[in-house]
Every structure is written in C-alpha cells, then in structure tokens.
C-alpha cells in the first residue's frame, strides 16, 4: 500500500494549524466572553464548579477549524454547505451562551442548519441491514434520505451537547473520535475503497471527498487539542453550546461521509450513553415518578457516586479510544 505523502502532509498541517489557532485564540475568546457576559455562574447542583467560568470557548475551536479548512481543503458545493451550516450552528450556540434561547427556537434552527448540507447532497443514502439473514445487506433510504439525514445530524449534535458537562470531557472524547476518523478517511483514500457501483468519474469525486474529509477530521481534532489546554481540569473556559453544537454537527458529517454511520454509536458510545441516560431519566420520572440515575446525563451520575472529574474524563476517553480502535478493524 503506497502512502500518499501529499495527503499525509495536508492532514498533519491541518491538525497543527487548527491546534495553534485554537490554542492562541482561547485566551482572546475567554476575555471576549467576560465582556459580553457569557459567564456560567454556579447556581444549581448541576454546576460542579464553584466560581463563575466564561463560556464561548467553542469559538476558539471553530476558529482553528475554519482557518485550517480554508487553507487545506478544496472547496466544493458540499463543503461550502457544511461550512454554512456550521456557521449557523456556531451563531446559535454563541447566542445561547450569551442569553439562553428557547428550546423550540434552538431546535428549529438546528433543523434549518442540517437541511443546508442535506439538500446539497450530504446524505445518508443507505444503511446496513441489521438482519444478518436478509439477502439484502443494505437498506436504500430513497426519498427518506433527507428526513433521515436531518434527524441524524440534529440527534448527534444534541448528543454531543449533552456530554459537555465536565472539564475536558466533550473536547477530549471529540478529539479521540476525530483523530480516528481522520485515520479512517486517510486509509480509505489510500486503498480507494469506493462502492462497486461507482463509475470512473464518481470514483474520482469520491477519492477527493475522502482526502478532504481526512483533513476535515484532522482540523476538528487539532481545534479540540489546542482548546484542551484551557478546558481540561480545572477549566479556565468552557466551550459552551458554541463548541458542543458545532462539534456535534462535525461528528455527524464525518459519519455520513464515511458511509458507515452505524459505526458512530460504537465509536461514539459515550455520546450515545449520555443521550440515552437523559431519555431514560426523563421517561422514568414522568411515568413512575422515580429516577434511574442520581443525575443525568450519565457522567453526573458517576460524579455523585464519588468519582472525580479527572477520573470520569479519563474513563470516557479510554473507553472511546478502545471502541475506536475496535471500529478501525471494520475498514481492514
């Protein structure tokens, strides 16, 4: 297997530039958050910090990501649509970090942002058939591809948002996931694993998409890594909805381009667990007036059991690393 040194250099530089920009921008964003009043004040038992902490840190991640993407990714209509959707999500998150917005408004804006790349062709066209005995290994989404893709993007966006509750948790887990996806896209590009029904022109386009997504994922990872210097325990700045919503959208897009979206619940099991714990907690309380967990999302349950923040974050990152390594076997 010949290694594409040009692509490898692009991936490395994208990660490095995003890291540097995110690292340098974090103190600036922190100061800006104080000026606009985007401060997380500990006012209930869900806040594990005891002093006000500025939000909006996700702007640093996004700046690192966007600078890297503009420098190293060849722009296509699909990538422009992804970036436009990302900008809308970042503006939504920033607005919510400064002044809490109504949940319905946030949900509607998320749907609108998800529709932009979906209508530009970034869609889930097929899903693996979970019935191993079926003669058809795939489900063709057909006309359902649009609503399924929008639902997917919105669901993953909010799942990542829910895990952002401890210092370095969302940024650390997202870092591991994005690094793994960069490796997967790089590997797929090198061995050119295009679907068998593609023509030559489609294969060329698919190869270009894989190259761009390898750089895309590396840029996300670099942004998270640079931000972790200020977000790891004890956090000096939180990413807020600005970062968690944007990371969720990026993670959803990576899964779609990989054409293996059902691997995300495995690689991103920590994201899924957080979302499911909230659903179960709310459902149980409404139906039985009893709680399943001491607090949801799940990481707060562990914290109330006596685990330290650093231990929980380490557990989540180790678990994500193991699951990502296992998932890599699917691309061998």
C-alpha positions as CSV (number, residue, x, y, z in Angstrom):
1,X,0.0,0.0,0.0
2,X,1.6,3.3,-1.2
3,X,1.2,6.2,1.2
4,X,0.0,9.5,-0.3
5,X,2.7,11.8,1.2
6,X,0.9,14.9,-0.1
7,X,-2.3,13.9,1.7
8,X,-0.4,12.9,4.8
9,X,1.3,16.3,4.9
10,X,-2.0,18.0,4.5
11,X,-3.6,16.1,7.3
12,X,-0.6,16.8,9.6
13,X,-0.6,20.5,8.7
14,X,-4.3,20.9,9.1
15,X,-4.1,19.4,12.6
16,X,-1.1,21.6,13.5
17,X,-2.7,24.8,12.2
18,X,-6.0,24.2,13.9
19,X,-4.2,23.4,17.2
20,X,-2.1,26.6,17.0
21,X,-5.0,28.8,16.2
22,X,-7.3,27.3,18.8
23,X,-4.6,27.5,21.5
24,X,-3.8,31.1,20.7
25,X,-7.5,32.1,20.3
26,X,-8.6,30.6,23.6
27,X,-7.4,33.4,25.9
28,X,-8.8,36.0,23.5
29,X,-12.2,34.3,23.4
30,X,-12.1,34.0,27.2
31,X,-11.7,37.8,27.5
32,X,-14.4,38.4,25.0
33,X,-16.8,36.1,26.9
34,X,-16.3,38.3,30.0
35,X,-17.1,41.4,28.0
36,X,-20.3,40.1,26.6
37,X,-21.5,38.4,29.8
38,X,-21.2,34.8,28.5
39,X,-20.5,33.5,32.0
40,X,-21.5,30.2,33.6
41,X,-22.5,31.0,37.1
42,X,-22.8,28.1,39.6
43,X,-26.4,28.3,40.7
44,X,-27.6,24.7,41.0
45,X,-26.2,21.2,41.7
46,X,-25.6,20.5,38.0
47,X,-22.7,23.0,38.1
48,X,-19.7,21.2,39.5
49,X,-17.6,24.4,39.5
50,X,-17.8,26.8,42.4
51,X,-16.7,30.1,40.6
52,X,-18.0,31.8,37.5
53,X,-16.4,30.4,34.3
54,X,-16.6,32.1,30.9
55,X,-18.3,30.2,28.1
56,X,-17.9,30.8,24.3
57,X,-14.7,28.7,24.3
58,X,-16.1,26.8,21.3
59,X,-15.3,29.9,19.2
60,X,-11.6,29.1,19.6
61,X,-12.2,25.5,18.4
62,X,-14.2,26.8,15.4
63,X,-11.6,29.4,14.5
64,X,-8.9,26.8,14.5
65,X,-11.1,24.5,12.4
66,X,-12.2,27.1,9.9
67,X,-8.7,28.5,9.3
68,X,-7.4,25.1,8.7
69,X,-10.2,24.1,6.4
70,X,-9.9,27.2,4.3
71,X,-6.1,26.6,3.9
72,X,-6.1,22.9,3.1
73,X,-9.4,21.7,1.8
74,X,-10.5,22.2,-1.8
75,X,-13.9,23.8,-1.6
76,X,-16.8,22.1,-3.3
77,X,-20.5,22.9,-3.1
78,X,-20.9,20.2,-0.4
79,X,-18.2,21.6,1.7
80,X,-19.5,25.1,1.4
81,X,-22.9,23.8,2.6
82,X,-21.3,22.1,5.6
83,X,-19.4,25.3,6.5
84,X,-22.6,27.4,6.1
85,X,-24.5,25.0,8.4
86,X,-21.6,25.1,10.8
87,X,-21.6,28.9,10.9
88,X,-25.3,29.0,11.6
89,X,-24.9,26.4,14.5
90,X,-22.0,28.5,15.9
91,X,-24.0,31.7,15.9
92,X,-26.9,29.8,17.5
93,X,-24.6,28.4,20.2
94,X,-22.9,31.7,20.8
95,X,-26.3,33.4,21.2
96,X,-27.4,30.8,23.7
97,X,-24.2,31.1,25.6
98,X,-24.7,34.9,26.0
99,X,-28.5,34.8,26.6
100,X,-30.4,31.5,27.0
101,X,-32.6,30.9,24.0
102,X,-36.0,29.0,23.9
103,X,-35.5,25.2,23.3
104,X,-38.0,25.3,20.4
105,X,-36.1,28.0,18.6
106,X,-32.8,26.2,19.0
107,X,-34.4,23.0,17.7
108,X,-35.8,24.8,14.6
109,X,-32.5,26.5,13.8
110,X,-30.7,23.2,14.1
111,X,-33.1,21.6,11.6
112,X,-32.5,24.6,9.3
113,X,-28.8,24.3,9.6
114,X,-29.0,20.5,9.0
115,X,-31.1,21.0,5.9
116,X,-28.4,23.1,4.2
117,X,-25.8,20.3,3.7
118,X,-28.5,17.7,3.3
119,X,-30.1,19.4,0.3
120,X,-26.6,19.9,-1.1
121,X,-26.1,16.1,-1.3
122,X,-24.6,15.3,2.1
123,X,-27.0,12.5,2.8
124,X,-27.4,9.0,4.3
125,X,-28.4,7.1,1.1
126,X,-28.1,3.6,2.5
127,X,-28.0,1.9,5.9
128,X,-26.6,-1.5,6.8
129,X,-29.4,-4.1,7.3
130,X,-29.2,-5.3,10.9
131,X,-31.0,-8.6,9.8
132,X,-28.0,-10.8,9.1
133,X,-30.2,-13.4,7.4
134,X,-31.6,-11.0,4.9
135,X,-30.5,-11.4,1.3
136,X,-30.2,-7.6,1.1
137,X,-27.3,-6.3,3.1
138,X,-28.4,-2.7,2.8
139,X,-31.5,-0.5,3.2
140,X,-31.9,2.0,0.4
141,X,-33.3,5.2,2.0
142,X,-34.6,6.6,-1.2
143,X,-36.9,9.5,-0.6
144,X,-36.4,9.1,3.2
145,X,-32.7,10.1,2.9
146,X,-33.5,13.8,3.5
147,X,-35.5,13.4,6.8
148,X,-33.3,10.6,8.0
149,X,-30.1,12.7,7.4
150,X,-31.6,15.8,9.1
151,X,-32.8,13.7,12.1
152,X,-29.3,12.1,12.3
153,X,-27.5,15.5,12.3
154,X,-29.8,17.0,14.9
155,X,-29.7,13.9,17.1
156,X,-25.9,13.7,17.1
157,X,-25.5,17.4,17.5
158,X,-27.6,17.3,20.7
159,X,-25.9,14.1,22.0
160,X,-22.5,15.8,21.9
161,X,-24.1,18.8,23.5
162,X,-25.3,16.6,26.4
163,X,-21.8,15.2,27.2
164,X,-20.4,18.7,27.7
165,X,-20.7,18.7,31.5
166,X,-17.3,18.1,32.9
167,X,-13.9,19.8,32.3
168,X,-12.4,18.5,29.1
169,X,-15.0,15.8,28.6
170,X,-16.6,16.8,25.3
171,X,-13.4,18.2,23.9
172,X,-11.4,15.1,24.9
173,X,-13.9,12.5,23.6
174,X,-14.4,14.5,20.4
175,X,-10.6,14.7,20.0
176,X,-10.3,10.9,20.1
177,X,-13.2,10.4,17.7
178,X,-12.0,13.0,15.2
179,X,-8.4,11.6,15.2
180,X,-9.8,8.1,14.5
181,X,-12.0,9.4,11.7
182,X,-9.0,11.1,10.1
183,X,-7.1,7.8,10.1
184,X,-10.2,6.1,8.6
185,X,-10.6,8.6,5.8
186,X,-6.8,8.5,5.1
187,X,-6.9,4.7,4.9
188,X,-10.0,4.7,2.7
189,X,-8.4,7.2,0.4
190,X,-5.1,5.3,0.1
191,X,-6.8,1.9,-0.7
192,X,-9.5,3.6,-2.7
193,X,-12.4,1.7,-1.2
194,X,-15.1,3.1,-3.4
195,X,-18.5,1.5,-3.8
196,X,-18.5,-1.1,-6.6
197,X,-21.4,0.6,-8.5
198,X,-19.5,3.8,-9.0
199,X,-18.2,4.9,-12.4
200,X,-14.8,6.3,-13.0
201,X,-15.9,10.0,-12.6
202,X,-17.7,9.1,-9.4
203,X,-14.7,7.3,-8.1
204,X,-12.5,10.3,-8.7
205,X,-15.0,12.5,-6.9
206,X,-15.2,10.1,-4.0
207,X,-11.4,10.0,-3.7
208,X,-11.4,13.8,-3.5
209,X,-14.1,13.7,-0.8
210,X,-12.1,11.2,1.3
211,X,-9.0,13.4,1.0
212,X,-10.9,16.4,2.1
213,X,-12.6,14.6,5.0
214,X,-9.3,13.3,6.3
215,X,-8.2,16.9,6.5
216,X,-11.6,18.0,7.9
217,X,-11.4,15.4,10.7
218,X,-7.8,16.4,11.5
219,X,-8.8,20.1,11.7
220,X,-11.5,19.2,14.2
221,X,-9.0,17.2,16.3
222,X,-6.5,20.0,16.2
223,X,-9.1,22.5,17.3
224,X,-10.0,20.3,20.3
225,X,-6.4,19.6,21.2
226,X,-5.5,23.3,21.3
227,X,-8.6,24.1,23.4
228,X,-7.9,21.4,25.9
229,X,-5.0,23.4,27.3
230,X,-7.6,25.8,28.8
231,X,-10.6,23.4,29.1
232,X,-9.0,20.5,31.0
233,X,-9.4,20.3,34.8
234,X,-9.5,22.9,36.3
235,X,-11.2,24.6,33.3
236,X,-10.4,28.2,32.7
237,X,-13.0,28.5,29.9
238,X,-16.0,26.3,28.8
239,X,-16.7,25.5,25.2
240,X,-20.4,26.2,25.8
241,X,-23.1,25.4,23.2
242,X,-20.9,27.3,20.7
243,X,-18.5,24.4,20.8
244,X,-20.6,21.4,21.7
245,X,-23.2,22.0,19.0
246,X,-20.6,22.7,16.3
247,X,-18.6,19.6,17.3
248,X,-21.8,17.5,17.2
249,X,-22.5,18.7,13.6
250,X,-19.0,18.0,12.5
251,X,-19.1,14.5,14.0
252,X,-22.4,13.8,12.3
253,X,-20.9,14.9,9.0
254,X,-17.9,12.7,9.4
255,X,-20.1,9.6,9.9
256,X,-22.2,10.4,6.8
257,X,-19.1,10.8,4.6
258,X,-17.6,7.6,5.9
259,X,-20.7,5.7,4.5
260,X,-20.7,3.8,7.8
261,X,-23.0,5.9,10.0
262,X,-23.9,2.9,12.2
263,X,-20.3,2.8,13.4
264,X,-20.8,6.1,15.2
265,X,-22.9,4.6,18.0
266,X,-19.9,2.2,18.6
267,X,-17.1,4.7,18.3
268,X,-19.2,7.4,20.0
269,X,-20.8,5.2,22.6
270,X,-20.1,7.8,25.3
271,X,-22.2,10.4,23.3
272,X,-25.0,7.9,22.9
273,X,-24.9,6.8,26.5
274,X,-25.3,10.4,27.6
275,X,-28.3,10.9,25.4
276,X,-29.9,7.6,26.4
277,X,-29.4,8.3,30.1
278,X,-31.3,11.6,29.7
279,X,-34.1,9.9,27.8
280,X,-34.4,7.1,30.4
281,X,-34.3,9.5,33.3
282,X,-37.0,11.8,31.9
283,X,-39.2,8.9,30.8
284,X,-38.9,7.1,34.1
285,X,-39.7,10.2,36.1
286,X,-42.7,11.1,34.0
287,X,-44.1,7.5,34.1
288,X,-43.1,6.4,37.5
289,X,-42.0,9.5,39.4
290,X,-38.8,7.7,40.1
291,X,-35.3,8.4,38.8
292,X,-33.0,5.7,37.4
293,X,-29.8,7.7,37.9
294,X,-28.7,10.0,40.7
295,X,-28.4,12.7,37.9
296,X,-28.4,12.7,34.2
297,X,-26.5,12.8,31.8
298,X,-24.6,9.7,32.9
299,X,-21.3,11.5,33.8
300,X,-23.0,13.4,36.6
301,X,-24.3,10.1,38.0
302,X,-20.7,8.9,38.2
303,X,-19.7,12.1,39.8
304,X,-22.4,11.8,42.5
305,X,-21.2,8.2,43.1
306,X,-17.9,9.8,44.2
307,X,-15.7,9.6,41.1
308,X,-13.5,12.7,40.5
309,X,-13.9,14.7,37.3
310,X,-10.5,13.7,36.0
311,X,-11.2,10.1,36.6
312,X,-14.5,10.2,34.7
313,X,-13.0,12.1,31.8
314,X,-10.1,9.6,31.7
315,X,-12.6,6.7,31.8
316,X,-14.6,8.2,28.9
317,X,-11.5,8.9,26.8
318,X,-10.1,5.4,27.4
319,X,-13.4,3.8,26.5
320,X,-13.7,5.9,23.4
321,X,-10.1,5.0,22.4
322,X,-10.7,1.3,22.8
323,X,-14.0,1.4,20.8
324,X,-12.4,3.5,18.1
325,X,-9.5,1.0,17.7
326,X,-12.0,-1.8,17.5
327,X,-14.0,0.0,14.9
328,X,-10.9,0.5,12.8
329,X,-11.0,-3.3,12.1
330,X,-14.2,-2.7,10.1
331,X,-12.1,-0.9,7.5
332,X,-9.4,-3.5,7.1
